[in-house]
Amino acid sequence: MNEWRPAAPLSALRARAEMLEGLRAFFRERGVLEVETPVLSAAALTDPAIESLSTLYRGPGGPADGRLWLHTSPEFPMKRLLAAGSGPIFQVCRVFRDGEAGRRHNPEFSLLEWYRPGLSMEALMAEVEALVRALLAPYRDPGPARRLSWRQAFLDHAGIDPFAADESMLRRRAAALGVAAPEGLSGRDPWLDLLLTAVVEPGLAKEGLVFLYHYPPSQAALARLVRDAEGRRVAERFELYLDGLELANGFHELADAAEQRRRFEAEQARRRASGQEVPPLDERLLAALEAGLPDCCGVALGLDRLLMAALGAECIEQVLAFPIDRA
Amino acid sequence: MASYSTNEFRSGLKIMIDGDPYVIIENEFVKPGKGQAFNRIKIRNLKTGRVIDRTYKSGESVEAADVMDVEMQYLYNDGEFWHFMDPDTYEQVQADKTAVGEAAKWLKEQDLCQLTLWNGEPLSVTPPNFVTLKVTDTDPGLRGDTSSGGSKPATLETGAVVRVPLFIEVDDVLKIDTRTGEYVSRVKE
């Protein structure tokens, strides 16, 4: 019985501690306030691709049925702080996602999330790059970050225009590229996700730091929609990759309460249609948006993955004291 | 029919695909932060040995293959089939040329082998890691020459041919590593 032992070497635990000190110094210097928000919530994310864990609370003050959801990111309460006038804020916390375990996933992991009122998406990407380069500096120089539109990444690595292609074209392209596809995979977005994971991300493996930006409206999540230079409707969303490893996701945050409610309800409908559980939507977030969210950009960065990249770890277990199978 | 969810995927798991039994060699969970989760697996066909890739949506299930590894004693070859017996139940099975494959040249009666059975039928035979076999033919030995580094071919009682040191003679009994097909030592009878 060796399972009491940590999976990560002590050196990785030290590197984690140094990274935490480094990011706190970075934000202190930039006047970004560290905050804490609850792990437990009466509401949960409705995104059909992210499953929340939940638990039961037996004391006073909770929801009538006692059911509380473990946050998948601290986004909603942090936006409530922003609406209440907090100014720029950051948080480091453990977040929880059901079903996600593998070489690059653990069902609980450390997220660094921060919000910058008044900053553009471009300016936030520059700040993400500065932070990542600073935190990686003791270990490696990843070189300057490239900016690549999500569409261009598909053109370059999958040889297809993801805005023009319908589902059958995506299916044929996957077959032509020799991508093993699940039986019965249906919907444009799942096919795009298959191509992303099977060819686009591996195509970024030797590219160092790459920001993908301007996601399709169907993958906007909580980002605003704008028109790109060619007039396409795109989401002001970006993702940072390092050597093909997804590190961070950011938005120009949607502040329109009515539009946010429509998206939540559409997601709930999709969950209902596919037989997934339908968690309650976050009325407190919607009320905060109603009261007024300052124009801001926000981003969440996976610290365990950044640590993997710093230490050259192949597996998330190598940077976690106790991954799920030893928890 | 038993089945496995993608959450149970791990290397070594035996599953049915298109009517054939496969073993999972590699399993990888991949998921964009805000997208569909997949399990990408590399699997080997237990009948043909061919390796292919498959991808499943995470949460899907796949039929389990009724495949197990059992230890059985080799009895004899009737010219077409190799016959094995379970030493506990005395139950016998016969394996054809495809299942026995390369193992044929190491099989000596009474030896315990590892058989992979699918629905009770042998898919493959793995000989013991080490076997002791008698030399039936080799060039005359240089008696006493246990130091010079040369080697020569020797035919063993099962028909296998291995490289052996020059001092080995007909009727010597040798220990052979079946995984590499290499001579290990001479066994004193």
Interface residues (C-beta under 8 A of the other chain):
Chain A: D47 A49 I50 G99 E100 A101 G102 R103 R104 H105 V179 A180 A181 P182 G184 L185 D189 P190 L192 D193 L194 L196 T197 A198 E201 Q219 A221 E239 E246 N249
Chain B: N7 E28 F29 V30 K31 P32 G33 K34 G35 Q36 A37 F38 R40 I52 D53 R54 T55 Y56 K57 S58 G59 E60
